[in-house]
């Protein structure tokens, strides 16, 4: 988790600029949905992934979810390809995506560091 925070600080300038440009055409006070997904500690994958999607509230969340469910592969995490409809929606003007990928080697280093911090905290009590 500490590595994710460091990654956020490092990339925050670019993300902030991109996000500011994305929000420009929309009026202040608009409604948005923030959807997230995480792929963590899956030994069949090379990386851990934190993914966030900001969606302009252009429809009810149930309708958006129904559409994505209709155009997405049945098991999107095991799929190598996204459908054309899903791809078009995810790059449409009503969505903004941010994903962070952490390699397995950095994850094990983070785990080791976090375990050491946790052990130190426990010892302090």
Secondary structure as GFF3:
##gff-version 3
##sequence-region A 1 125
A	DSSP	alpha_helix	2	23	.	.	.	ID=ss1
A	DSSP	beta_strand	32	39	.	.	.	ID=ss2
A	DSSP	beta_strand	47	56	.	.	.	ID=ss3
A	DSSP	alpha_helix	61	71	.	.	.	ID=ss4
A	DSSP	three_ten_helix	76	78	.	.	.	ID=ss5
A	DSSP	alpha_helix	84	90	.	.	.	ID=ss6
A	DSSP	beta_strand	95	103	.	.	.	ID=ss7
A	DSSP	alpha_helix	104	124	.	.	.	ID=ss8
###
